[in-house]
């Protein structure tokens, strides 16, 4: 008996092979177009089944490519419009309503959302657009031209083992040295970013949408690895019609635009869009807002050193620098520098190894990260707070502990993978499970599932450190304003969702080995809780 996938493929082939009988000349062009659409459907079906199929014997650990109804696709892709509206709302709240979401909501109830957004939302400016264009060009040039070690990521569902040049730390250093030099010689105002934030936010949004559209079109026209693409429309089941085909294509398009089709789009052997987008415009911009900013000796009361754009702006406006913004800055620096120092490790995380490149990563890294992850510093730059020294010391200590846990957990897994399990964890030989998996090219591979150290305590202990760190970043501000706490809440939701995604992917990829792993390490996140 033929499998369901064989049945679908056979039926599509039969449809495309049918000869028109008695067809008029006027119908030839229509039928030709219909045949071409059906050929596209066949190709997409084959790729979808290879990458993520519920049928036995198929590879199932890539991004979900099962058929979605147009309604479900639209709902799943709702962040395409919800996320930009959220970012714009927070921009207006910070600039016009003292960082108070309750005041913003009250204003909306009286005046309406669109009038407020039209009156106070970010607007394109020549200075902001040129600055952001130069910023992207600089980071792309550094990404392409700087030397660095060549590292490989995880094997893709189609079996590709891709190489990456990890030169992010050099790019970070050069960018910040250049920024400091421009400030020192009076060419650039250290408070340039907050002073031109509206124009920059507008340019970020436009760039994020343009890159998302480019990635979507490239996946169809010029894919880097066609066998690693995933389409959410499977163009099945039968009966099949031209109307159902068009409905399926249009229905799946929003979700594919949001989550991405290509896994690792590239324009050359080593220019990987995903690594560039994740690591350069977003993360370096994050700390550029927190970089030491040097001003000429004859300005700003001969102040020789000022922290970041937001710290500089706070001093320019309020003539003081609050301890809270300095401590927030230090935690941000630790987090971002950790990324670049351990960039080779990052190649094996979910962002690179699993997530496809669409709006979620393109707009998210271009716009969401620099606007929403920096809310604490933006708030403090405008509205300084004065928590007690004891409070700041305790919260900062929690943040440092969270970072230490985050780094220790990831270091254990990295050491075990690099040594093939031949290393010690907490003074004892590493305990692990050797798990086999299969890629869609038919090749068998093996991976290591660590079961001792922090990874014997929890299957996602690294996320616990991440949550402690992000919570401390928000708590250091010393306010109960929901806007300031958004980052901690967002990270909690994001990481819990990632736990669930990791579990589903691990089960599909490793099968019985994953079940054994879960029995040996029963807790997902925090022992005794979840």
N, C-alpha and C positions, 0 to 999 in steps of 0.2 A: 504493500500500500504506500502511495506517495505521501511524503511529509507535507504539512501545510505550505511550507516555503516553496516546495517543488510545484505544488498545485497552483500557487499564485503566479510563479514564473511561467509555467506552461500556459496558463490562461492568457497572460499578457502576450506571450509569443503568438498564440493562436489568433488573438485579436489583431496584432500588427501584421500577421501574415495573410489575413483574409483579403481576397481579391475583390474589387468592386465589380459587381455584375449589373450590367445595364445602367451604369452610372452615366449621367450626362456630362458634357464637357464643362458645364458651369460648376460641377461638384468636384472636379479634379483638384483644384487648388485647396478647397476646404478639406478634402480627404488627405491631401499631402500634409497640411498643417497638423491635422489630427494625428497622422502617423508619426510625425516628428515629436509631438507632445507625448505620445505613448512610448516612443523610444527613450525619451528623457525619463519617463516614469519607470521603465524597466531598469535603467542604469541606477536610478536613485533607490529603487527597491533592493537591488543587489547589494549596494553599498550599505543600506540600512540594516539588512539582515546580517551582513558580515560583522558590522560594528556592534549591534545590540539587538539580539533576537531572542525571543522566548522559546525558541524551538531547540530540541536537543542537538548537541554537536556544534552549535554556533557560538561565536564569541559574544559574551554578554556584559563585559565590564567597561565598555566605553560609555559615553554620554547617551542617555536615553534617546532612542530614535523611533520609538513606537508611535504609531499613528495617533494624532490628537485631533479631536473635533475642533472646528474653527472657534467655538465658544471657549473651550478649554485653552486653546492656543492664545487667544486674546487675553484671557485672564492671567495666564502664566507670564505673559509679556507685559503686564500692566506696569512694572517698574520702568519701562521705557518712557512713560509720561509721569508716573508718580514720583520717581527719584528726582528728576529735574525740578518738578514743582516743589518738592520738599526742600531741595537746596536753595531755590529762589526764596521760599518762605522764610527760611532761617536767615538768609542774607538781609531781607527786609526787617525781620525781627531784631537783628543785631544793630542795624544802622538807624532804625526809626523808633523802636519800641523798647529801648533799654534792655534788650536781650530777654524780654518777658513774653513768652508764648501766650499767656493769658491776655495781655494787652493786645497782642496781634490778633487773637481770635475775636476779642471784643470789637476791635476796629473792623474786622471782616463782617461781623454781624450787622454793623451799622452802615458800612460803605460798600461792602461787596469785595470779593477777592480780586477780580480782574481790575477794577479801578485802583486798588491799592498797589497791585503789582505793576500796573502801568505808570503809576505816579512815582513809586520808589524802587522799582526793580532795577537790576543792573542794565547798563546801556553800553553799546559799543562805542569805544573811543579810539582815535587814531593811535594815541600813546599806548593804550592797553593792548590793542591788536598787534601793533608792531613789536611790543615787548614780548608778548607771548609767542609770536612767530619766531622771533630771534631765539627765544628760550628753547623751543622745539628743535630748531635748526642746530643750535649748539649741542643739545643732548644727543641728537642723531649723529652729528659729526664725531663726538667723543665716543659714542657707542660703536661706530664703524671703524674709527681710526686708531684708538688707543690700544696698545699691546695688552696682553693678558693671557693667563693660562687657558688651555682648552679643556673643558670638562664635558661629560656626557650626562644626560638626564636619564629618566626611566624609559624602558622600552614602551613604545606606544601600542595600542590594541592591534595595529596592523603589523607590528614587528619592527618598526624603525627605531634605531638608537641614534639620537641626534646629538651633534656636537654644538657647544656654546663657548664663546669667548667671554670669560667672566672678568671684565675690567671695570666693574662698577665702583670699586673703592677709589681707583684713580680718577674716575669721572667725578665722584663726589668731592674729592679733595680739590681738583682743579676748578670746579664750579665755585666752591666756597672761597678759595683763594682769589679768584677773579672778582667775585662779589665784594670781598673785603678791600681789594685794591681799588675798585671803582669808587667805593665809599670813601676811602682814605684820601684819594685825590680830588674829591668833590664832584666827580662825574655823575655819581648816582646817590640819591637821597637814601639813607638807610631805612627810612620809613616809606620807601617807594611802594611796596606791595600793599599795605593797608590804605595808603593814600589813593591808589589807583585800583582798588579792589573791584569796584563795579565793572570797569572796562575789562579787567583780567578775567573775571567770572564769566562775562559774556563771551569772550574769546575762547575760554576753556570749553564752554558748552558747545559752541559751534565746532571746535576742533574734535571734540568727542563724538558728535553726531556724524561728522564727515568721515572720521576714521571707521566708525561702525558701518557706515554705508559702503565704504571702500572694502572692508573685510567681507561683507555680505556678497558684493558683486564679484570680488576676487575668487571666492569659494566656488562660484559657478564658471567663471570665465578662465581663470588661470590658477587653479589650485596647486599648492606645493606638493602635497601628498594626497592624491585623490582617494586612496584607500583608507585614509584616516578621517574622512569627512563623515558627518552624521546629519541626516535630514529627519525632521520630526514627522514628515508625511511619508507613509509607506505605499500610497496609491493602491490600496487594497482594503477590504475584500471585494470580491465580485458580487453582483453584477457590476460591470464597469461601464461608464459612459463619459462622454466628453464633459458633461456638466459636473459629474462627480470628480473628475480629474482637476478641473479648474477650481472647484470648491476646495479640494484637498490642497492644491498648491497655495491658494490664497489663505486658507486656514492655517497652514503650517508656517507661512512666511513670518508672522510676527514673532513666534517663539524662536525660529531659527535666527532672526535678526537679533533678538535679545541674547540668547545663549551662545550663538555662534555655530558655524558649520565646520570650518577648518579647525583642526587641533593645533597645528603649529605653522601658521602662514609665514612665509619668508619671501624676501625679494632678492636674496643672494644666499650663498652657502651658510653664512653666519649671522646675517641680519634677521633675527627672529622678532617678529612684531610683539609677541606675547612677553618675552623677557624685557624688551625695550620699554614697552608700555607699563608693565608692572613696576620696573625698577627705576626708571629715569624721570620722566616728566612729573610723576606723582610723588614718589618718595623723596627725591632730591628737592622738589619744591616744598615738601613738608618741612624739612629741616632748614631750607633756605629762609623760611619764615622764622627760623630760630637760630640763625647763624651769627656769630660775633660780628658786629658791624663797626668798622673803624671810621671815625670822622676826622676831618682836618683839625690840627691843634688849635686853630683860631676860631672854632665854632663850638656851639653847645657848651659854653662855660668851660672850654678847654678839656672837656671829657674825652679821654683818649680811647676808651673802649665802650661800646654799647652792644648789648645783645640784640640780635635779630631785628627783623622788620617790626614785629609787634612789640618787642621790648623797647626798641628805639622810638616807636610811635607812642608808646605809653609815656616815655620820658618827655617827648616833645609836647604832649598834650597836658600831662599831669605833673611834670617836673619831678617825678620820682619813679623808682622801679620797685614794684612789690616783690617780696620774696617768693610768693606763690608762682608768679610767672617764670621766675628763674628755675624753680624746682620742676615745674611742668616741662620747661625747655630741656632740662637735663634728662628726664625720662624719655622724652621724644628722641633726643640725640642717641641715647643708649639703644633704643628700639631700631632706629633707622640704620645706625652704624653697624649693629649686629647683622642686619640684612646684607650689607655690602661686604663685611668681613667674611661672612659665611655664604656668599652668593652661590658657590658650587652646591652647597647643601640645599638651597632653595629650589634648585632644578628638579628635586624629587618631591616637592610638595604638591598639594592638590591643584594649586593655581596653574602650574606648568604641566604637570603630568596628566591631569584629568579634564580641567575646564577648557572648553573650546573658546575661540576668540570671536566674540561678538560685542554687543553693546555692554553687556555685563562687565567685561574687562576693559574694553576700549574707553567708553565714556566714564566708567567707574574710576579708572586710574587717572584719566585726564582731568576729571572734574570732581567726582565724589570724594576722593582721598584728600586733595588739597583744600576743599571747601568744608567738608564735614568732619574730617579727622582732626582738624586744627581749631575746632570751636572753642576749646578751653582758652587757648592763647588769644584768639580773636576777642573773646569776651573780656579777658583780663586787660588787653590792650586798650579797650574802650572804657571798661568799668572795673578799676582795680578793687581788690578785696583785701582785708587785713585779718586773716585767721591767726590764732595764737601760735606762738612758736612751738609749743608742745604738740598742738594738733598737726602742724605741718611736719614736724619730725616723725610722728607716728605714721602718718599717711605716706610720707616719702619713703620711710622704712618698708612699708608694705609694698610699695611700687618696686623698690630694689629687690625685695624678696621674690616678687612675681617675675621680675626679669631673670634673676638667678635660677629660679625653677625652670623657666622657659628655656634658658640656654643649656642647663644641665640635662634636661630631658632630651632635647634635640641632639646634644653632643653624644649621648649614650647610643642613640640609634645610628648616628653617623659613624661612630667608631666601629660598631658591630658590622655594619654594611661594608665599610672599607676593608675590614680585616677578615671578612667572610665568617664572622662569629668567633674568631680566635683572639679574644681579648677578655679582659676582666671588667666586671661591673660591680661596684661597691666591694671590691676585694675578692670577688668570687668569679669563676668562669661564667661567661655569659650563657644564659639559658634561652634557647630559641627553637622555633619550629621551621624546618625547611619546607616551604610550600611551593608546589609545582603549579604552573599556569600555562595557558596556551594562547598564542596570538593568531590572528586571522590568516596568517600565511602558513599555518599548520605547524609551526615550530614550537617545541616544548622548552620552557624556561623554568628557572627556580628563583625564589626570593626568600628572604629571612624575615620571620615574625618574632621580634624580641619579646621575651616573657619574663625578664628579670629586671632589677633596678626599678626605676620609675615606671617602666613599661610592664612590670609585674603588678604594680600598684593600680594602674588604670590604663585602658587602651588609648586614652587621649589625654595623658597627663600634661602634655605641652599646652593644651588649651586652658588648663587651670592657671598656669603661670601667665598666659596671655590675658585672662580675665582679671587676675589680680592687678596686673600692670595697667590695663585700660581703666579699671575702676579707680585706681590711685590717681591717674592723670586727671580724672574728672573731680575727685574729692579734694584735690589740692586747691581748687579754685575757691572752696569754702562758701558755696552757695547752694541753695536747693532749687535754683531755677532749672526746669526740665531741659531747656536747651543745652545747658552745660553738660548734663548727664546723658544726653542723647548718644554720645559715642560709646559709653559703657553699655547701655541698653542694646544698641545696635550690635556691638561685638558679642554680647551674650546670645542674642538671637542667631547671629551669623555662625558662631562656633557650635551651638547646639545643632543647628541645621547641618553643619559640616560633619558633625559626629554621625548623624543619621546617614548622610551621603557616603561617608567613609565606610560605614558598616555595610551598606548595600553593595558598594563597589567591591569591598573585600570578600563578601560572601559570594558574589558572582564570579570574581576572579579566581579565588583559591578554593572554593567549594568545601570539601570535608576538612581540609587543613584549617580553614577559617573557623569552622565549628569547633575543632579541637582547641584552637587558640582562645576562643571565647569561653570555653569551659575552664581553661587554665587561668585566664585573666577575665573574671566575670564582670568587672565594673567598667562601664564606658567612660565615665568622666571623674566622678568623685565617689570613692568607696563608701558604701552605706547609704548613698543618696540616689545615684543613677549610674 
